[in-house]
């Protein structure tokens, strides 16, 4: 039988706790008489944005990423109604602006007057709190 207690003690001295690199940021606003909620999960070189109303839904989901071979980001709708481009359009704009991989789930009505307000509010928050994105 071997004595592993010395090895375990040595290993314990060399291991350091990792700092969590995920950061959550939430905010809400009333836009066009509708309460809209935003949640941002910032990761290492990407972030996830959920936008919705209450009760929460997760119906549309898209991703976009800036690539080094083209000025335009690449993007795809991952889940939801393909005729509703709100998540993929917003992911594309955010990836282009931030040069990061962006995941977006936009779950608000596709009302023409509401989506520009949602986008404007999100970009205002990005400008005010850039470390959260």
C-alpha positions, 0 to 999 in steps of 0.5 A: 500500500502506498502513502498518498498523503504527501502527494495530496498535501503537495497538490493542495498547495499548488492548486489555486481556486479559479476566479469565476469569469461569468458575469450576470447583468440584468435591467428592465425598462418600459418601452412602448407601454411594455415592460421589457426585461434584459439579462446579459451573461458575459463570458470570456470572449462572448456574451449571451443576451436574453430579452423578453417579457413576463412570464419569461419565454425562450423561443428564439435563439441565434448566434453571430460571430465576427470572423477574420476573413470578412468584415461581416459577421457570420450568424445563424438562427439556432432555435425558433421561428425562422420567419422572425429575424429579431434574434439573428438580426440583433446578434449580427449587429452586436457581433459587428459592434463588439467583435465577440461571439454573441448569443441572443434570445429575443422574445418580444413581439415582433411589433415594428415599433417595439424592436427598434426601441429594444435595440436602442435601449440595449445599446444605451446600456452597452455604452453606459456599462461596457464591462457587462458585455 
